[in-house]
Amino acid sequence: MSASTDREILNIDEAAALLGVSVKTFNKVLHSESIPARKIGREWKFSRRALIEWVGKGNSMDFYRDSGERGKGDDGRRTGGWEIGLD
């Protein structure tokens, strides 16, 4: 194992890698969702365990559940919570 896979506290690059997304995508989700994190000085810090639990507690049906007309895409599904473009 490398040093970054042994550590419990991750920086933004390591947290994005843990979730398998780019830093750009992770940063967008960080600002639009309730990711467990702490900002210390100018840097974000993340608990490896908390991120894994956060992903595990997610429910895809919450993402697609209708919430009125606001935020609906052309296919009728709610996508307003994750306005993430492709890298």
C-alpha positions as CSV (number, residue, x, y, z in Angstrom):
1,M,0.0,0.0,0.0
2,S,1.1,3.5,-0.7
3,A,1.2,6.2,2.0
4,S,-2.1,7.8,0.6
5,T,-4.0,4.5,0.9
6,D,-2.9,4.1,4.5
7,R,-4.0,7.6,5.7
8,E,-7.3,8.2,7.3
9,I,-7.3,12.0,6.6
10,L,-7.2,12.9,2.9
11,N,-6.7,16.0,0.9
12,I,-8.9,16.9,-2.0
13,D,-6.8,15.1,-4.6
14,E,-6.8,11.9,-2.5
15,A,-10.5,12.1,-1.8
16,A,-11.3,12.5,-5.5
17,A,-9.1,9.5,-6.3
18,L,-10.8,7.4,-3.6
19,L,-14.2,8.1,-5.2
20,G,-12.8,7.6,-8.7
21,V,-13.6,11.0,-10.0
22,S,-11.6,14.0,-11.2
23,V,-10.8,16.8,-8.8
24,K,-12.9,19.1,-10.9
25,T,-15.9,16.9,-10.5
26,F,-15.3,16.3,-6.8
27,N,-15.0,20.0,-6.2
28,K,-18.4,20.6,-7.9
29,V,-20.0,17.9,-5.8
30,L,-18.3,19.4,-2.7
31,H,-20.0,22.7,-3.3
32,S,-23.5,21.3,-4.2
33,E,-23.9,18.3,-1.9
34,S,-23.4,17.6,1.8
35,I,-20.0,15.8,1.7
36,P,-18.5,15.2,5.1
37,A,-15.5,17.6,5.2
38,R,-13.7,20.1,7.2
39,K,-11.8,23.2,5.9
40,I,-8.6,23.8,7.8
41,G,-7.0,27.0,6.7
42,R,-7.1,27.1,2.9
43,E,-7.4,23.3,2.5
44,W,-10.2,20.8,2.6
45,K,-9.7,17.6,4.7
46,F,-11.7,14.5,4.4
47,S,-12.1,11.3,6.5
48,R,-11.7,8.2,4.3
49,R,-14.2,6.3,6.5
50,A,-16.7,9.2,6.4
51,L,-16.5,9.5,2.6
52,I,-17.1,5.7,2.2
53,E,-20.1,5.9,4.6
54,W,-21.4,9.0,2.7
55,V,-21.4,7.1,-0.6
56,G,-23.0,4.0,1.1
57,K,-25.8,6.0,2.6
58,G,-26.7,7.6,-0.8
59,N,-30.0,6.6,-2.4
60,S,-30.2,6.9,-6.2
61,M,-34.0,7.3,-6.0
62,D,-33.6,10.6,-4.0
63,F,-31.6,11.9,-7.0
64,Y,-34.3,11.0,-9.5
65,R,-37.4,11.7,-7.4
66,D,-39.6,14.4,-8.8
67,S,-39.6,17.7,-6.9
68,G,-42.1,19.7,-8.9
69,E,-41.2,21.3,-12.2
70,R,-38.1,23.1,-11.0
71,G,-34.9,21.2,-11.8
72,K,-36.5,18.7,-14.3
73,G,-34.6,17.8,-17.4
74,D,-36.1,17.0,-20.8
75,D,-36.7,13.4,-19.7
76,G,-38.7,14.4,-16.6
77,R,-36.1,13.4,-14.0
78,R,-34.8,15.8,-11.4
79,T,-31.2,16.6,-12.1
80,G,-30.8,20.0,-10.5
81,G,-28.8,18.7,-7.5
82,W,-25.9,17.4,-9.7
83,E,-25.2,19.9,-12.4
84,I,-21.9,18.3,-13.4
85,G,-20.5,18.6,-16.9
86,L,-18.2,16.0,-18.4
87,D,-14.5,16.5,-18.0
